[in-house]
Amino acid sequence: MCGIIGIIGSQDLTSSLVGGLKRLEYRGYDSAGLATISNGKIERRRAKGKIKNLEKCLKKQPIFGSTGIGHTRWATHGVPSEQNAHPHATKNVAIVHNGIIENFLSLQSGLLKRGCRLASDTDTELIAHLIQENLDKNISPENAIPMVLSQLEGAFSLGIIFSHKEDLMIAARRGSPLAIGIGDGQMYLGSDAIALSPLTKKIIYLEDGDWATLSATNFTIFNSSNKPVEREIFYSGLSDVSIEKGGFKHFMLKEIFEQPQVIGDTLNSFINPTTRKITLPALNFDLRDIEKLTLIACGTSYYACMVAKYWFESIAKIPVEIDIASEFRYREPPMTENGAAIFISQSGETIDTLAALRYAKSQNQKLLSIVNVQESAIARESDVVFQTQAGPEIGVASTKAFTTQLTVLSCICLALAIARNKISEKRSIELVDALIEIPARASEILNHGNKFAKIARPIAEVRDAMYLGRGTNYPIAMEGALKLKEISYIHAEGYAAGEMKHGPIALVDEEMPVIVIAPSDRNLNKTISNVEQVMSRGGRLVFISDKNGISELNSLDADLIELPTVNAFVTPILYAIPVQLLAYHVAVFKGTDVDQPRNLAKSVTVE
């Protein structure tokens, strides 16, 4: 969850480190800090809270050197404070860490028995002291690191520098992502390519168990057996422009408005608009041989799985199981022979999803992944990768990543239905045409965005909200509730509309806004019946539908959001946009930090 940046050989070290941290702040913002080697000594500056607080500290107390590491923290061990902020240091070692050391207590006990004095409550500081113990025995850093790594249990990525070693930085990765950037007379370290995007385009992603030594002009990578290895060099396509707000007040709003473009880009990677043919990446198996699908993800991506289950079962006629990644592997479920598992992750580094993938591999499943980062760990370990074309998503609350995941899943569904002869050519063309229309219809929604702010204002005053939907739009109700919780801190729940009378209706009163997602599909009349039950209890209704759906509502008192009329197949993709906009405007009225909501981080790389 935390963000790491390291630079060796820079003449503009501090500003480059701070710039890297700003690009990584979406990974955590409980505290931030830097450490450099200056005149042979370790210099540190740390601050609680966001990077702007660190900048104030640096203005009062500048820091110098040509080698340094930086960190932005999402707290695990130890409360957010300057004391617990990274980098942690001993007399000869400074270290930054992303992950969790699971044998923290036993390591801590051993260090305390040996007379070590700890300055923080973190698991990270222990690593620095373990390294220092070896240095005190005249063991070189290059020999000390593998000895210490062998003592650590859990997931981590590390950046380490040493006093009187201006031309040495050591990196290590187990579980949590870490990349090396290759420059001209400089080397870089970063949690992801975004951190390194203005500094270099040449990126090496360390593999699980790797560690590396870096100088200003060279690097050596070792595997978990401490043998030198070569890793592929990738060329990042990220630009500085792609990670700027571009005139929008918040990254989240920018990313909402990017959806017509990125959905279109994603569709273009799978669909030929002239022939209406769907082309998937090269497969090492026949789609017709798949007997069961398992869809696995976390958070918002899990709701994409829920939508896809409806699609795959009703259109491709294939049985589907969905599960939350953090629960899946601990159930140790038996998996069907000739089954395929699809893993969905924006970052491609979500540790629970990665662990679930490895379990599915042990069950001889065909491994497919939907990711936004082609070079991610999940992508590298999959048999087939379906990449969304969302581009970098900086806002912590996912928007464009979600709709592009749904876009990819819809294409896979149609390809599978065609391969299994479960859909006619006429019907497949009809559904492909519906997909091709999405960017234009999404633009229509965004062109009338002012209505959402007006409806959002009274919702900003409530403590609780309820979202209702049926069919493929039941998961969108859950996603809408999640968005509201994430960025406005209003308690909200999403329910299948038919389940409302089985308990949730007890919550409905004149203070409770009920947001109903109800396109004109076969469930419309039943959903309106549920709406009438809400209204009879005095509930405040927000009704999201198309022209026909709104006309069916008759004269019920409600806030109405009219969306374009589209094929029912694609409504989950389009109806995700208004629930995003509602949550956004509610958060703005409440004055919360939209892009960096409290207690959250973008990439979850710890269990």
C-alpha positions in Angstrom: 0.0 0.0 0.0 2.9 2.3 0.7 4.9 4.1 -2.0 8.7 3.8 -2.4 11.0 6.0 -4.5 14.8 5.8 -4.7 17.4 7.7 -6.7 21.1 7.2 -7.0 23.4 9.6 -8.9 21.0 12.7 -9.0 22.1 16.3 -9.0 18.6 17.4 -8.1 17.8 14.7 -5.6 15.4 16.3 -3.2 13.0 17.7 -5.8 13.1 14.5 -7.8 12.3 12.4 -4.7 9.5 14.7 -3.6 8.1 14.6 -7.2 8.2 10.8 -7.1 6.3 10.8 -3.8 3.6 13.0 -5.1 3.0 10.6 -7.9 2.9 7.8 -5.3 0.7 9.5 -2.8 -2.4 7.6 -4.0 -0.8 4.5 -2.4 -0.9 6.0 1.1 -0.8 9.4 2.8 -0.6 8.8 6.6 3.0 10.2 6.6 6.0 10.8 4.3 9.7 11.1 4.5 13.1 11.2 2.8 16.6 9.9 3.7 19.8 10.9 1.8 23.5 10.3 2.2 25.2 13.7 2.8 28.9 13.9 3.5 28.8 10.2 4.3 26.1 10.5 6.9 22.4 9.6 6.8 20.1 12.6 6.8 16.3 12.2 7.4 13.3 14.4 7.2 9.8 13.0 8.1 6.4 14.4 8.6 3.0 13.1 9.7 0.2 13.4 7.1 0.5 14.3 3.4 3.5 15.2 1.4 2.7 18.9 1.7 3.7 18.6 5.3 7.0 17.0 4.3 7.6 19.9 1.9 7.1 22.4 4.7 9.7 20.5 6.8 12.2 20.5 3.9 11.7 24.2 3.3 12.8 24.8 7.0 15.4 22.1 7.0 16.7 21.3 3.5 18.3 18.0 2.8 21.2 17.3 0.3 23.1 14.5 -1.3 23.1 12.5 -4.6 21.6 9.3 -3.2 18.3 9.0 -1.4 15.1 7.1 -0.7 11.6 8.4 -0.1 8.3 6.9 1.3 4.7 7.7 1.6 2.9 5.6 4.2 -0.3 3.7 4.6 -0.2 2.7 8.3 -0.1 -1.0 9.2 2.1 -1.4 12.3 2.0 1.7 14.4 -0.3 4.7 14.3 0.3 7.5 11.8 3.0 9.8 13.3 6.3 11.3 12.6 7.9 8.7 14.9 6.5 5.8 12.8 7.1 7.5 9.4 9.6 6.0 7.0 12.5 6.0 6.3 13.6 4.2 9.5 17.3 4.4 10.3 20.2 3.2 12.4 23.6 4.7 12.5 24.6 3.1 9.2 21.3 2.1 7.5 18.2 3.8 6.2 15.3 1.8 4.9 11.8 2.2 3.3 9.3 -0.6 3.2 6.0 -1.6 1.7 4.3 -4.6 3.1 3.9 -6.5 6.4 6.5 -8.5 8.3 4.5 -11.4 9.7 7.1 -12.6 12.2 7.4 -9.1 13.6 6.8 -10.1 17.2 9.5 -12.9 17.3 12.0 -10.6 15.6 11.2 -7.8 17.9 11.6 -10.1 21.0 15.0 -11.2 19.8 16.3 -7.7 19.2 15.1 -6.5 22.6 16.8 -9.4 24.3 20.0 -8.4 22.5 19.7 -4.9 23.9 18.4 -3.1 20.9 16.5 0.1 21.5 13.5 0.7 19.1 12.4 4.2 18.3 9.1 3.3 16.6 6.2 0.8 16.7 6.8 -0.4 13.1 7.9 -3.7 11.7 10.1 -1.8 9.3 12.5 -0.5 11.9 13.3 -4.1 12.9 14.8 -4.8 9.4 17.1 -1.8 9.7 18.4 -3.1 13.1 18.9 -6.6 11.8 21.0 -5.2 8.9 22.9 -3.1 11.4 23.8 -6.1 13.5 25.5 -7.7 10.5 27.3 -4.5 9.5 28.6 -4.3 13.1 30.2 -7.7 12.5 32.1 -6.2 9.5 29.8 -8.0 7.1 29.4 -6.0 3.8 25.9 -4.7 2.9 25.8 -7.0 -0.2 26.3 -10.0 2.1 24.2 -8.8 5.0 21.0 -8.3 2.9 20.4 -11.9 1.8 21.1 -13.0 5.4 18.4 -10.7 6.7 16.0 -11.4 4.0 16.1 -15.1 5.0 14.8 -14.1 8.4 11.8 -12.2 7.2 8.3 -13.7 6.8 5.6 -11.9 5.0 5.3 -9.6 2.0 7.7 -6.7 1.4 9.5 -4.4 -1.0 12.5 -2.6 0.4 14.8 0.3 -0.6 18.0 0.6 1.5 20.9 3.0 1.6 24.0 3.0 3.8 26.2 5.7 5.3 29.5 6.3 3.6 28.1 4.3 0.6 27.0 7.1 -1.8 27.1 4.8 -4.8 25.1 1.9 -3.4 21.4 1.2 -3.0 19.9 -2.2 -2.4 16.3 -3.2 -3.4 14.4 -6.3 -2.5 11.0 -7.7 -3.3 8.8 -10.5 -2.0 5.1 -10.2 -2.6 5.0 -6.4 -2.9 5.8 -4.8 -6.3 9.1 -3.0 -7.0 10.7 -1.7 -10.2 14.1 -0.5 -11.2 14.4 2.5 -13.5 17.4 2.8 -15.8 18.7 6.4 -16.5 21.7 8.1 -18.0 24.2 8.1 -15.1 21.4 7.6 -12.7 19.4 4.7 -11.4 16.0 4.7 -9.9 13.7 2.6 -7.7 10.0 2.9 -7.5 6.8 1.0 -6.4 5.4 1.4 -9.9 6.1 3.0 -13.3 4.0 6.0 -12.4 6.6 7.0 -9.8 9.4 6.8 -12.4 7.5 8.2 -15.4 9.2 11.6 -15.7 12.6 10.2 -14.9 13.0 7.3 -17.2 11.0 5.1 -19.7 13.3 2.0 -19.2 11.8 -0.1 -16.4 12.7 -3.5 -14.9 10.1 -5.2 -12.7 11.7 -7.3 -10.0 10.2 -10.7 -9.7 9.1 -12.4 -6.5 12.2 -13.1 -4.3 14.5 -10.9 -6.3 16.9 -8.4 -4.7 19.3 -6.0 -6.4 22.3 -3.8 -5.9 22.3 -0.4 -7.7 24.9 2.2 -8.4 24.6 5.3 -10.5 25.7 3.5 -13.6 24.9 -0.2 -13.1 22.8 -2.7 -11.4 22.9 -6.5 -10.6 19.8 -8.5 -9.8 19.8 -11.7 -7.7 17.1 -14.3 -7.4 15.8 -15.9 -4.2 18.8 -18.3 -4.4 21.2 -15.3 -4.5 22.2 -16.1 -8.1 22.7 -13.3 -10.6 19.8 -13.2 -13.1 18.7 -11.0 -16.0 15.2 -9.5 -16.1 13.4 -8.1 -19.1 13.5 -4.3 -19.7 10.2 -2.7 -20.5 9.6 0.6 -22.0 6.9 2.6 -20.2 4.4 4.5 -22.3 3.3 6.7 -19.4 3.6 10.5 -19.8 3.6 13.3 -17.3 0.3 14.6 -18.9 -1.5 11.3 -18.1 -0.9 11.8 -14.4 -1.9 15.5 -14.1 -5.4 16.8 -13.4 -5.7 18.5 -16.8 -7.8 21.4 -15.5 -10.2 19.3 -13.4 -10.6 20.0 -9.7 -9.9 16.4 -8.8 -8.4 13.3 -10.4 -11.6 11.4 -9.7 -13.7 13.9 -11.8 -11.1 13.8 -14.6 -11.2 10.0 -14.6 -15.0 10.0 -14.7 -14.9 12.3 -17.7 -12.2 10.1 -19.4 -14.6 7.1 -19.6 -16.0 7.7 -23.1 -12.4 7.7 -24.4 -11.0 4.8 -22.4 -14.0 2.6 -22.9 -13.7 3.3 -26.6 -10.0 2.5 -26.6 -10.7 -0.8 -24.7 -13.4 -1.7 -27.2 -11.1 -1.0 -30.1 -8.6 -3.5 -28.8 -11.2 -6.3 -29.0 -13.8 -5.3 -31.6 -13.5 -4.5 -35.3 -16.3 -1.9 -35.7 -16.6 -2.7 -39.4 -16.9 -6.4 -39.3 -18.3 -6.5 -35.7 -16.0 -9.4 -35.0 -14.5 -9.9 -31.5 -10.9 -10.8 -31.3 -9.3 -12.0 -28.1 -5.6 -12.3 -27.4 -4.0 -15.6 -28.5 -5.2 -18.4 -26.3 -3.4 -21.6 -25.5 -6.7 -23.5 -25.2 -10.0 -23.7 -26.9 -12.8 -21.7 -25.5 -15.2 -24.6 -26.2 -13.3 -26.8 -23.8 -14.1 -24.6 -20.7 -16.7 -26.2 -18.5 -16.8 -23.7 -15.7 -15.6 -20.2 -14.9 -14.4 -18.8 -11.6 -14.2 -15.0 -11.3 -12.1 -13.6 -8.4 -11.4 -10.1 -7.3 -11.5 -7.6 -4.5 -13.4 -4.3 -3.9 -14.9 -2.6 -6.9 -13.4 -5.3 -9.2 -15.5 -7.9 -7.3 -18.7 -6.0 -8.4 -17.5 -6.3 -12.0 -17.3 -10.1 -11.3 -20.9 -10.0 -10.1 -22.1 -8.3 -13.3 -20.2 -10.7 -15.4 -21.8 -13.7 -13.7 -25.2 -12.6 -15.0 -23.7 -12.1 -18.5 -21.8 -15.4 -18.7 -24.6 -17.5 -17.4 -27.4 -15.9 -19.4 -25.6 -15.4 -22.7 -22.7 -17.9 -22.8 -24.7 -20.5 -20.8 -21.7 -21.5 -18.7 -21.7 -22.0 -14.9 -19.9 -19.3 -13.0 -18.7 -19.1 -9.4 -17.5 -15.7 -8.1 -15.5 -15.1 -4.9 -13.7 -12.4 -3.0 -10.0 -13.1 -3.4 -9.2 -12.8 0.3 -11.7 -15.5 1.1 -11.2 -17.8 -1.9 -7.9 -19.3 -1.2 -8.6 -19.9 2.5 -11.7 -21.9 1.5 -9.4 -24.2 -0.5 -12.3 -25.0 -2.9 -12.1 -27.9 -5.2 -12.0 -26.6 -8.8 -13.5 -28.2 -11.9 -11.3 -30.0 -14.4 -11.3 -28.0 -17.6 -12.2 -24.9 -15.6 -10.9 -21.4 -16.2 -10.4 -18.7 -13.6 -10.5 -14.9 -14.3 -8.7 -12.6 -12.0 -9.5 -8.9 -12.1 -7.3 -6.2 -10.6 -6.7 -2.6 -11.7 -3.0 -2.6 -10.5 -2.4 -6.3 -11.2 -0.5 -6.3 -7.8 -3.4 -6.9 -5.3 -1.8 -9.5 -3.1 -5.0 -11.4 -2.2 -5.9 -11.7 -5.9 -2.3 -12.8 -6.7 -2.5 -15.5 -3.9 -5.8 -16.7 -5.3 -4.3 -17.0 -8.7 -1.5 -19.1 -7.4 -4.0 -21.4 -5.7 -6.0 -21.7 -8.9 -2.8 -22.6 -10.7 -2.3 -25.4 -8.2 -5.8 -26.6 -9.2 -4.8 -26.8 -12.9 -7.1 -24.0 -13.9 -6.6 -22.0 -17.1 -5.5 -18.6 -15.7 -6.9 -15.4 -17.3 -6.5 -11.9 -15.9 -8.0 -8.5 -16.6 -5.5 -5.8 -15.5 -4.7 -2.2 -16.3 -0.9 -2.7 -16.0 0.5 -5.2 -18.5 3.7 -5.8 -16.7 2.1 -6.4 -13.3 2.7 -9.6 -11.3 -0.8 -11.0 -11.9 -0.3 -10.4 -15.6 3.1 -12.1 -15.7 1.7 -15.2 -13.9 -1.4 -15.5 -16.1 -1.8 -17.7 -19.1 -3.7 -15.0 -20.9 -3.9 -11.2 -20.2 -6.8 -9.0 -21.1 -5.6 -5.4 -20.7 -8.0 -2.6 -20.1 -7.0 0.7 -21.7 -7.9 2.9 -18.8 -4.5 4.6 -18.4 -3.2 5.6 -14.9 -6.0 5.9 -12.4 -4.8 8.2 -9.6 -8.1 8.8 -7.7 -8.3 6.2 -4.9 -12.0 5.5 -5.6 -12.0 3.5 -8.9 -14.1 4.8 -11.8 -12.7 4.3 -15.3 -10.9 1.1 -14.2 -14.3 -0.4 -13.3 -16.1 0.5 -16.5 -13.2 -0.7 -18.6 -13.1 -4.0 -16.7 -16.8 -4.4 -17.4 -16.1 -3.6 -21.1 -13.5 -6.4 -21.3 -15.7 -8.9 -19.5 -18.6 -8.1 -21.9 -16.3 -8.9 -24.9 -15.0 -12.1 -23.3 -18.6 -13.1 -22.7 -19.7 -12.6 -26.3 -16.6 -14.4 -27.6 -17.3 -17.4 -25.3 -21.0 -17.4 -26.3 -20.0 -17.5 -30.0 -17.4 -20.2 -29.5 -19.9 -22.3 -27.6 -22.7 -21.7 -30.2 -25.0 -20.3 -27.6 -25.8 -17.1 -29.5 -27.0 -16.4 -33.0 -25.1 -14.3 -35.4 -27.9 -11.8 -35.4 -28.0 -11.5 -31.6 -24.2 -11.2 -31.4 -24.2 -8.4 -33.9 -26.9 -6.7 -31.9 -24.9 -6.9 -28.7 -21.7 -5.8 -30.4 -23.5 -2.8 -31.8 -24.7 -2.0 -28.3 -21.1 -2.1 -27.0 -19.9 0.2 -29.8 -22.5 2.8 -28.8 -21.3 3.1 -25.2 -18.7 5.9 -25.7 -21.3 8.1 -27.4 -24.0 7.4 -24.8 -21.5 7.9 -21.9 -20.6 11.3 -23.4 -24.3 12.2 -23.4 -24.5 11.5 -19.7 -21.5 13.6 -18.9 -22.7 16.5 -21.0 -25.6 16.8 -18.6 -23.6 16.5 -15.5 -25.0 19.6 -13.7 -28.2 17.7 -12.6 -26.1 15.4 -10.4 -24.8 18.3 -8.3 -28.3 19.5 -7.6 -29.5 16.1 -6.5 -26.4 15.4 -4.5 -26.7 18.5 -2.3 -29.4 17.2 0.1 -27.8 13.7 0.2 -24.6 15.4 1.7 -26.7 16.1 4.8 -27.7 12.5 5.6 -26.0 9.8 7.7 -27.3 6.8 5.7 -28.3 5.9 2.2 -29.7 2.9 0.4 -29.1 1.8 -3.2 -31.4 -0.7 -5.0 -31.0 -2.5 -8.3 -32.0 -5.8 -10.0 -30.3 -8.2 -12.3 -27.0 -6.8 -13.7 -27.7 -3.5 -12.0 -27.8 -5.0 -8.5 -24.0 -5.0 -8.4 -24.1 -1.4 -9.7 -26.2 -0.5 -6.6 -23.5 -2.1 -4.4 -20.8 -0.2 -6.3 -22.8 3.1 -5.9 -23.0 2.5 -2.2 -19.3 1.7 -2.0 -18.4 4.9 -3.8 -20.5 7.0 -1.4 -18.9 5.3 1.6 -15.4 5.7 0.2 -15.3 9.4 -0.5 -18.1 11.0 1.5 -18.0 8.7 4.6 -21.8 8.4 4.6 -22.9 4.9 5.5 -24.6 3.3 2.5 -25.7 -0.2 1.5 -26.6 -1.7 -1.9 -29.3 -4.3 -2.1 -31.1 -6.4 -4.6 -34.4 -4.5 -4.9 -36.4 -7.7 -4.3 -34.6 -8.2 -1.0 -35.6 -4.8 0.4 -38.8 -6.1 2.0 -36.7 -8.8 3.8 -35.3 -6.5 6.3 -33.7 -3.3 4.8 -37.1 -1.6 4.5 -37.0 -1.2 8.2 -34.4 1.5 7.7 -36.6 3.6 5.4 -37.9 6.9 6.7 -38.2 10.5 5.5 -34.5 11.0 6.1 -33.3 8.0 4.1 -32.4 8.7 0.4 -33.0 5.6 -1.7 -31.1 5.6 -5.0 -32.8 3.2 -7.5 -31.0 2.0 -10.6 -33.8 0.9 -12.9 -33.3 0.8 -16.7 -36.1 -0.4 -18.9 -35.5 -4.1 -18.8 -37.6 -7.1 -17.9 -37.2 -6.2 -14.2 -38.5 -2.7 -14.5 -42.1 -3.3 -13.3 -40.9 -5.3 -10.3 -38.4 -2.6 -9.4 -41.1 0.1 -9.6 -43.2 -2.0 -7.2 -40.3 -2.0 -4.8 -40.1 1.8 -5.3 -43.7 2.2 -4.4 -43.0 0.4 -1.1 -40.2 2.9 -0.4 -42.4 5.8 -1.1 -45.3 4.5 1.1 -42.8 4.7 4.0 -41.8 8.3 3.3 -38.4 7.5 1.6 -36.6 10.1 -0.4 -36.3 8.6 -3.9 -33.6 9.2 -6.5 -34.7 7.3 -9.6 -32.1 6.5 -12.4 -33.7 5.2 -15.6 -34.3 5.9 -19.2 -37.2 7.7 -20.8 -39.5 4.7 -20.7 -38.6 3.8 -17.1 -39.3 7.4 -15.9 -42.6 7.5 -17.7 -43.6 4.3 -15.9 -43.0 5.9 -12.5 -46.2 8.0 -13.0 -46.4 10.9 -10.6 -44.4 9.6 -7.7 -42.4 12.3 -6.0 -38.7 11.7 -6.8 -35.5 13.1 -8.1 -35.2 11.8 -11.6 -32.1 11.1 -13.6 -32.8 10.3 -17.2 -30.2 8.3 -19.1 -30.0 7.4 -22.8 -32.1 4.4 -23.9 -29.7 1.5 -24.6 -29.7 -2.3 -24.9 -30.1 -3.9 -21.5 -26.9 -5.7 -22.0 -24.8 -2.6 -21.6 -26.7 -0.8 -18.9 -24.3 -1.8 -16.1 -21.5 0.0 -17.8 -23.4 3.2 -18.4 -25.4 3.2 -15.1 -22.1 3.1 -13.2 -21.4 6.7 -14.3 -24.3 8.5 -12.6 -23.6 6.7 -9.3 -19.9 7.8 -9.6 -21.0 11.4 -10.2 -23.5 11.4 -7.3 -20.9 10.2 -4.9 -18.4 12.7 -6.3 -20.7 15.7 -5.8 -21.8 14.6 -2.4 -18.2 14.4 -1.3 -17.5 17.9 -2.7 -20.4 19.3 -0.8 -19.2 17.6 2.4 -15.7 19.0 1.8 -13.9 15.6 2.1 -10.7 14.8 0.3 -12.1 13.2 -2.8 -8.9 11.8 -4.3 -7.3 10.7 -1.1 -10.1 9.6 1.3 -9.2 8.7 4.8 -7.8 5.3 5.7 -7.7 4.1 2.1 -5.0 3.5 -0.5 -5.2 2.7 -4.2 -3.1 -0.4 -4.5 -3.6 -3.1 -1.7 -0.4 -5.0 -1.6 -0.8 -6.4 2.0 -3.2 -8.9 3.4 
